[in-house]
């Protein structure tokens, strides 16, 4: 019961804070009921000689609808494959280990592709090119580090939290 009163006290106290105090106080739990607005994060990919980003990818986080849908599809397909196989992949064999690596890499790529909502700095003959999923997938094939950068940024939840 005492915990409830403390919680109530702090909620009332928080309503009398200015924005700077609220931000300094931490995550505003009132945001749980706020309208959902996608939070994006820019992942720099290409840099100029001074180290400034000239091109990159804009992504949404794990709380986004894009990620949730893709993650659900990946998991559902994994369960279906497992049920059809009726046994786990034997990773102690070369063939089994290769199958496992391919499955994991494929799933990571699908999730990375799903969260990219835009890009910046990519041109063709000097004109900006709109995001093209096929070009993005080809870029991930040619430059696997781009996918790794997206995955790393995706894992850092602070990139997507609003205080």
Beta strands, then each sheet from edge to edge (+ up, - down):
strand 1: 40-47
strand 2: 53-60
strand 3: 116-120
strand 4: 123-124
strand 5: 127-128
sheet 1: 1+ 2- 3+
sheet 2: 4+ 5-
end
